[in-house]
Amino acid sequence: METIRTDTSGSGTAGWVLEREPLGTNSITRFTMNRSFLKACIGFYGHAQIYAASEAVRHFYPMEPFENTRKIEEYPFPDFTRAECWTGLREKVQSIHDSGLVAIGTQAEVLVPRAWHLRSMTEFLVYLALRPTMAQALLDKILFTQLPI
């Protein structure tokens, strides 16, 4: 279990706390916020989106503090070759077909959008402009994670 905390008030106390299972499980165990919230979700890559009732969407970019390529290499990217990633997919597609609809699979976020969801758009653009080896390491890692799909 991993716990992620952020200080949104500047007071040193956590503005929200996200406790989750290891990356790739796509589940949130517990989410608390010191104000009401509507929805929180976390993707396979670890990018969290928090939809709060009293404010705009908040994002958690897991690679934002990374300063070297070693951190990118050590980051636990999802393994889409695991059987559990595809469990129930055939049945779900058949259910869609049985209802008279067409099932279409897409990969909406490929390289650059995935990179800025991991790093933040601003920080990813900094990588591109000032630290191209970091940008290349991140894009390569994303590419080689998604190639088996």
Secondary structure, DSSP 8 states (H G I E B T S, - for coil): -EEEEE-SSSSSS-SEEEEE-STTS--EEEEEESS-EEEEEE-TTS-EEEEETTS--EEE-TTTT--SHHHHHHS----TTSGGGSTTHHHHHHHHHHTT----------SHHHHHHHH-HHHHHHHHHH-HHHHHHHHHHHHHHHTT-
